Amino acid sequence: MDIVVCVKQIMDPEVPPAKFQVDSKAMKVVPPEGIPPVISPYDGNAMELALQLKEKNGGKVTVLSIGEGTVADAVKHTLAMGAEEGFILQDDAFQGSDSYSIATILTKAIQKIGKFDVVLFGRQAADWDEGLVGAIVAENLGLPLVTQVKAVAMEGGGLHCTKATLEGTQVFEAAMPAAITVGSEVGKPRLPSGMGIIKAAKKQIPIWKAADLGLDAGQVGKAAARRKLVKLFIPEKGRSCEIITGGTPEEAAVALANRLREAGAL
């Protein structure tokens, strides 16, 4: 079974609130000093599911990640976990890409890889929480899509997928190749092995640019974005206290009810 896993490197979701800063003019989150970025948690779950499938069925796990700077660390982490191959998708033209542009880049990279049975995504990234990329890539590639999967088994040349729902579970049969998004239900991502870390550190990660994927500037980045970021800011929090009084407890209760009605709470 040949598996492709798409992972995203993000700011650590567990960063202390005091360390979280936003550049309102550039409309970007300022990376906190001394706190390294991490793989988006659900993407780590997707990686864990990929390794489980490989252990049961054999095959190969290939990882794709779009990013700059330290994104190589994220890819090497997946190699240390047990992936065989990884590629970085990196180009100035990719800056400003929204979910649709990101899905376009990943689609082209998956097509360049060529051979795959399953493409795995985290159900949503822990920074923007949009949860769109997996579905858009599936549409681009014409693949069946099963979302929020908690378990997968290969049966009869296809996939037997158990999906987590609010009411319990649903079971789907999907032909391969297929796209799957997963959450934490598949299990906690395993830690890299010592030997895996050593091997991953020595490995050179290929970088694919827009031209390598057959993309021009008009297909990615700000030029192709369908979502426009209007404002990015940290909400201001405040507290106020109003004392409701009355001659009797009954009068105070009526005054409280009237005040809540004025405030739109009733």
URJO-V864046 format. One record per backbone hydrogen bond with DSSP energy under -1.0 kcal/mol. CO is the residue of the C=O (numbers start at 1). NH is the residue of the N-H. Records with the same first field share a line. If there is no record, write none. Layout:
# URJO-V864046
CO=NH  NH
This chain:
# URJO-V864046
1=60
2=117  118
3=62
4=120
5=64
8=40
10=38
12=15
16=19
17=20
21=30
23=27  28
28=23
32=35
38=10
40=43  44
41=45
42=46
43=47
44=48
45=49
46=50
47=51
48=52
49=53
50=54
51=55
52=56
53=57
54=58
60=3
61=84  85
62=5
63=87
64=7
65=89
68=71
70=73
71=75
72=76
73=77
74=78
75=79
76=80
77=81
78=82  83
80=193
85=63
87=65
88=208
89=67
91=94
92=95
94=97
98=102
99=103
100=104
101=105
102=106
103=107
104=108
105=109
106=110
107=111
108=112
109=113
110=114
113=115
117=178
118=4
119=180
120=6
121=182
125=129
132=136
133=137
134=138
135=139
136=140
137=141
138=143
144=179
146=181
148=164
151=162
153=160
155=158
158=155
159=174
160=153
161=172
162=150  151
163=170
168=165
170=163
172=161
174=159
178=119
179=146
180=121
181=149
182=123
183=186
184=187
193=197
194=198
195=199
196=200
197=201
198=202
206=88
208=90
209=213
210=215
211=214
216=219
221=224
248=252
249=253
250=254
251=255
252=256
253=257
254=258
255=259
256=260
257=261
258=262
259=263
260=265
